Structure formats: C-alpha cells, structure tokens
Amino acid sequence: MYFRKYPHPANFAFVPPRAAADRCRIGRVTYTRRVDRFTHDVYRVTVSAPGWVQHSQATLTPPPTADAGHSALSAGAGFSLRLSDAAGHATLESLPGRAFGVCGRASMFVFRRAADWRFYGLGEKVRGLEHSGTATKFWNTDVMADFFGGEPEHGRPDPYYAAIPYLIIRTATGWLGLLLHNPQATFIDTDAQLDGEDVLVLGCEDGTPELYVLAAPTLRELTMTLQRLVGPTPLPPVWALGYHQCRWGYRSAADLERLDCRFRAEGIPCDGLWLDIDYMDGFRVFSFNRDHFPQPAATFRRLAARGRRVVPILDPGVKREPGNAIYEDGRAHDVFCRNPQGGEFTGLVWPGETVFPDFSLPEARAWWAGHVQGFAARGVAGVWIDMNDPSTGRVDPLAMRFARGRLPHEAYHNQYALGMA
C-alpha cells in the first residue's frame, strides 16, 4: 500500500461521450449506472460491474421519496452528471468525455473545478481547515507505527486514523457535499488536471463506486442533510461532557485514588479517569492485573460515588496464548481473522503474538459484545477503543482476511473499527 501515490486519470479508460446515460461497455466489461433522487437535495449515483461488491457495514438512510428541492441532478450521455440550482445554473458538472473512468478494478468520477471553490471536510485529516491543492487517501493507518517517528509531531501524516471520504465544497452560490460510500481504499484530489482543465477527482481502488451528492444553501443545512443520511450522533451521558484525565502510565487502583485525592485537594472538577494498557494482566484484553487491581469492581464503585467514572482502554488484539480464556473462547467460536493459508492471522502488538476478531461476521461482533458486557459489569463506565486501524505492529496487515478467509483485507480494513464499535 503506497501512502502518497494516487491513481492518475491518464491511466483510466473513460465512458465514451456518446455512450448511453445508463449503460456502456469498456473493453470486455459492461458498466451500468443508476441515479436515485431523494428529498432534501440528496442524490445517489451508483455504477455497477461484474466483480465490484459493496461491502459497507455503514447503514445510510436516504429519504425514500423525491421532491422538487432547490437543485436538480441530470444524468446524461457518457455517464455525465450536471447539478443545477433553482435558476438552472450548473453548480457541479462532469468533465465532458471524462465523467467516469476505470483502471482495472479502480474507478473515478471527474468534475470540472471552479477557481473560486473552497474545500472542507475530509474527516479528521490534519491538513488544515481548507483543502485546496490537496490529494489524499482514505486508508486507516496506525500513524505512530507506520510513519517515521518525527512525522506525527512535525509533519502531516496521510492517510490518517480515520477514513471519512466526505468533501464539502463552498461554491459561489451555496454548498455541496460529496460522500463516496465505499469502505475500500478511496482517494480525493482537489488539485488534479486532465485534458488541460482543472478538475476534481474522487475515486475508489476497488469496490462499487457509490457517490452521494448533497446540496444546500448554507453549511448548516448541508450538515443537517448529512446527519439525516448517516444518522445523528447519539447524545452522550452528561458525565462524558466534563473534564477527564487521561495519560499513558496509570496502571493501578492506587494511581486512581491518588488522582482523585489531588483533584479534590485542588478543587478541580473531573468526571472521568482513563486507563491505558498498563492496567491489564500482560496486555491481555478484558483482564486486570491482580496485583494492581485486587478488587476492580469495588474500586470503580468507590470512585463513581465520588463522581469519577473509570474508562479503561480496550484493544481488539487477543494474546495468542494457550490457556488464555479469551483466546480459547474465540477459537471455540471460530471468530478470528484468517490468513491466506486458512490459519489464524497473527500480528505483533502489545501482547506479543496477537490474533484479531473478524468483525465482518455478525457472530464475531456478538461474541465481542458479550465480553464487553461482562467487562462493563465489573464497574467500568465506558471503554476507550483503540488499535483498531487495525494495528498489527510490524506485520503487514494485508494477509489478514475476512469472512473466514473468503474476502481480502481491503474489503474490511477501513471499517474494522466500525465493526469493533
């Protein structure tokens, strides 16, 4: 996986400009396009072909019916697209003759780029607020492990921890949102050129290209439209909104008691105390070191009575160790990811040799949830879910396969954390 290299439009074969609006043939492959129109100026463009699969676990909920709205998306010959406002002016338009292209299993949408456009969004990219001149990839990365040591502190590592291929465009007359619903490696380039024109490119390295186009007169309304589509964030408990203390190194009940005492002495309100991996027994997930936490449930109840909720870290990696109860239970339920040879995929993380639940499987998610429920019953108020990039240490994660070995790593890499959550 190359981080700072992107598919180039010159290597793509594009739908011929005179091809039909909904079906064409490139080489030996037939591609079909479907455009769905919904309320609140939401549109979905889906291109289908043999071999492309939509593996997304994310549930999007577009409105079921269409209305006039403030915009109109027309689908023309050659898979072209034209979004126009109420006055009939184009606000988003495909590059003529280069609307949609393919290169092997990769695909891309190409739009004309106006000089006065400004770009925002892209999830949690650490590249500044505005994204003109940006080429970026969406591939969840263990930044501290996968880049050289100084880059997280002094540079702008890309890709980053999260994959949210959503681009916001400020146009001369309003706002647009482009959401590429594809869990595999995707890319967006706000600084591309093709046939001598400035263009905007959004693409996937594999999988079904499914592009949502959103339009609104204001950013607030655009964001409300996105929330309706992806689902609003549930309200957190009130205690989660206060000050929390979190630092690597707290490992014992004595550490938490000392923090509680100091916060009270200084008159500092603190609603949460977080624990990193040092609380565990040999970094075994769902465990507490008995020397450091002889009675964890009693400790957490005592702190909660003083208004301090305890939030321990929870990693997906399970120590590969005969006799480890979680490992043995996972093997018995056949819930771990496999390698291409059919054995357990093994990484090298904090516990040493580590195996990983296959969150593409409903039964694996249920198995994990059961252990989380048991963990919560010991008095923890929440969990800090981490290392689910997935982080595999110095082991190449591409050998981690899903659906009991049937699906390649790329199909679920970006949504591994979603499955864990």
N, C-alpha and C positions, 0 to 999 in steps of 0.2 A: 504494500500500500504506500504509494508516494503521496506525501502530505501536500507539497506545494507545486504539484503538477496537475494540470486540468485538461480534459478533452478539448480539442481545438475544432472550431466549426469547419475548418478547411478539410478535415478528415471525415466529415459526415456527408452522407448522401441524403438530399432533401426531397421531400414530396414535390413532384413536378408542378409548376404553377397552374397547368391546365387540368390537373387531376381532379376527380370529383371531390366534393366537400366532405364526404364521409367514408371514402374507401379508395385505396390506391395500392399499387404494387411497386416495391423497390427490390430489384433483383428477383429472388425467388420467394420473397416473403410478402404476404398481404397484410396491410395495416388498415384498421377501421377506427374511425373517430366518432365519438358521441359527445354532444354538448347538452348539458342539463341546466335549466334556468329555474331559480328559486326566488323566494321573496327576499326583501332586504338587499337587493342588488348583489346576489350571490350566484355565481356560475361555476359549473364544473366541466372541465374538458378532460376526457379520458381517451387514450389511444391504446388499442389492444392489438396483440400479435401473438402467434404461437410461441410459447416459451416464456413470455412475460407473465408474472404472477404478482398479485397484490397480497403481501404477507402481513400487512399492517395490523397490529393489535389495537391501534387507536380507533376509538369509535367517534366518528364525526356525525353530526346531526343537522344536515341542511334542512331548511323548511321544505315541506312536501309539495307546495304549490307555488306557482309563479304569479307575479303581478306586474303592473307597468313599471314601477320603480322610478328611479332617477336616471337610469342608464339602460343601454341595450347592447347585447353582445351578438354580433352576427358572425356566422361561420361560413366562409366562402370557399371557392375552389382552391386546390392545393393545400388544404388544411389551414388556410389563413384565418385569422381572427381579427375582429375590429370591435372595440368597445367605444361606444359613443355616449355623450352626455345628453341631457334633455333637449339641448339645442341642436343636436345632430353632429357636434364636433367630435372628432376622434380623440380619445384620451389614452388609448392603448391600441397598438396596431402591429401586426406581424410584419417582418421584413418581406417584401414581395419576392416570391420564388424561394424563400428560405424560411418558411414558417415553422416547419418541423422536420428534424433530420435524425438519422440513425447512423451509428458506427458500431457494428457488431451488436452487442446487447445493450449498448448505451443509447441514450436519446437526448434530444434537447429541443426546447422551444426558443425561438429567436424573435425579439421585438425591436422595433425602432426605438432609439433612445433620444429623448429631447434634451437639449443643452441645459434647460432650466430645471430639470428634475433633480430632486434631492432624495436620498435613500436612507431608510432607517430600518430598525428591526434586526433580523438575523439571529434572534435568540440572545444568548449570553456571550456573543463574540466580544473579545477585549480589543477592539479595533477603533475605539472612539464612538461617538454618538452617531455621526453621519458617515455613510458608507460609499460615497462616490469614489471611483477608482479602485474598488475592492473586488478581488477574486477570492472566493472562499469555498472550502469543502466542509461537508457535514458528515463527520465520522467520529463517533465518541472516542475520546482519547484520554489515557492516563497521562496527563500532561507532565507530571513530575518524573515519570518513568520513561516516557517516550521522546522527550526533548532533552537537549543538553542542560546541565544544571543551571546555567545563568539565564536561560531564556524566559522561564516563568517570571523572574524578577525584573529582568532588564529588557525583554523583548515583548513580542505579541504572538504567542504560540497559536498556530492554526493548523489543523482543526482543534477544537476545544472539548470540554467535558460533555456538552450537550449538543444534540442535533435538532435544530428547530428551523427548517428551511422556509421561513416566512419573511418576505421582503415587503416593506412599506414604502410607497412612493408618494412624495409630495409633488403634485403636478401644478400647473398654472391655475387650474380651476377647482381642484379638490384633492382627494386622497384615494390611492389604490392599495390593495393588499393582494400579494401573490403567494399562495401557500402550496408548496409542492408536496403532496401527500404520497410519500414513498419512503419506506423505512431503510432502504439500502443507501449506499453512498450517493449523495447528491451534491450538486455544486451550483453556485450562482456567481455570475461575473457581471458587474456593473460598469466594466471598462473595456468591453470587447469591441472588435471591429470586424466587419465582414462585407466584402464587395465594396470597400471604401466608405461604408456607413458606420456610424456609432450605433452599437446595438446592446441590448440587454439579453443575457443568456441564462436560462435556468434548465438544468438537466439532471439526469439520473445515470449512474453507471450500470444499472440493471434494474429489472422490475418494471411494473406497469407505470407509465407516466400518467399521473392524475393531478391536474393543476386546478386549484380553486382560484377564481378571480373575484375579488371583493371591491366594491366602490362605495364611497360615501363623501358627503360634502365637507365633513370635519374629521379630524383624527379621533375624537371621542366617539363619534358614531361608527367609524371604521372598527375601532377596538370593541365596541359593543357587538358589532356584527361578527367579529372573530370569536368572541366569547360564546355567542349563540351557536356557532358552528362547532367549536371544540369542547364546549361545556364550561360553565363558570367555575372558578376555583371555590371549593367548599370553604365556608367560614371556619377559621381555626378556633380552638378554645382560647378564651381570653388570656389565660396564663402564658400562651405561646407568644403574645404580643409584647411582653415585658422584656426587661434586660435578662440575658442569660450569660453564664460564664462558661467558656469553652476553651480548652487548651490541651495540647498533647502532653501527657505526663501524669495526669491524675489517675490513680490506679487503685485506691483503697477507700474503705469506709472512713478511715482516719483523715484522708485528704478532704473528703466531702464535709466532714464535721468541722475541720479547720476552716474551710471556706465559709461555711455557714456562720461560724463564730465571728470571723473577721468582717463579713458583710454586716452583721448585726452591730458590731462594735463601731463600724464606720458610718452606720446609718444609710447604707446603700441598698435600695430595693433590688432584689434579684429573684426571679421566678423560676430559673432553670439552672441546673448544674449538669454539665455534659461530661461523658467519659469516652476517651479514645481507647484504643485496643489494649492498653495495659491492664484493664480490669479483668481480662479473660484468663482462663487457665490454658497457658501455652498457645494463645491465639485461636483456641477452638471456639467456633461460633456457638452462641447460646449458652456459654459457660461463664462462671465466675471463679476467680482464684480463691480457694477456700481460706488461704492464709490472710488475704487482703479483705475478703468479704465473707466472714464466717456466717453471718446471718443477713444476706442481702435484702430479703423482704422486710425484715424488721427495721433495717437501716433506712430503706426508702420510705416506709410508712412514717417514721420519726421525722424525716426531713420534709415530707409532704405536709405534715401537720404544722410545720413552720413556714409553709409557703414555698418550699424549694422542690420542684419536680426534678427527677433524675432522668436523663436521656442518654443511654449508652449507644455507642456505635454498633452497627450490625453490618457485617460484610457477607457477601454471598458465598465466598470460598469456604469449603469444608475440608478440614485437615484429612488427608488420605492416610488413615491410620487404623489398622485392625484393632477393634476394641473400642474405638471412639463411637459413642452411642449414636450421634447424628450421622456419621458416615455409614455405619452399619444399617441404620434405618433407611437412609437414602438408597443404599444398594438393594435392600429388600424390596423397596417400592420402585426400583428402576427409574430414578428421576434425574440422574446425572447426564451431562452432555457427553457425547461420544466423540472419538477421533475417527479419521477415515478408515481405520482398520477395525472399528467396532468396539474398541476398548474404551475405558474411561479417559476422557481428555484430562490431562494433568498439567497444571501451571505451577509456578513457583512464586508464592506470595508469602504473607507474614507467617503462616503456619508451616512453611516448607512446601512439600508436595501437596497440592490442593486440587480438589475436584469442584465442579460447579453445577448447581441445579439447572435443568433445562426448562427455563421459564416459557418456552414456546408451547409446552404441554400443560393443559388445564390441570391434570393430576399432579404435576410438579408444583404448580402455583398453589394448589390446595394443600399439598404436603408442607410447603414452606409456611403457608399461613397458619397451619396447625401448630408448628413450632413457635411462630411469632406469638400466637395466642398464649401458649404455655409460658413463654418468656414474659409477656405482659402481666401474667398472673402473679409473677414474683414481685410486682410493685413498680415496674418502670412505667413512666408516664408517656413516653414516646421513644422512638428509635431514630438514630441518625444513620440513614442508609448510605453506604459508601462503597467504593471499589467496584462499582457495577458498570464500568465503562464497556465491557468488563475488563478489569485489570488482571493480567496473567503473569506479571513480573517480566522476566527476560524471555519468556516463552512466547513464540509467535501465536496469536490467538486464532489465526485463520484455520488451524486444524481443529478448532472447537466447532463441532457440528450440532445441528438441532433436529428436533422431531425424531429422536432416536437414530440419529445419523443420516437421515434421508435428505436434509436440507443443508445447504452450505452456510458457512458462518455469516456471510454478508446479509443473509435474509433476516437475521435477528440481532445482529451486533448493535445497531443503533437503538433498538428497543429493549435491550436486555434489562436496563434499569427500570423501564416501564413495567416489564413483567415482574420484577422483584417488588416494585411498589404495589 
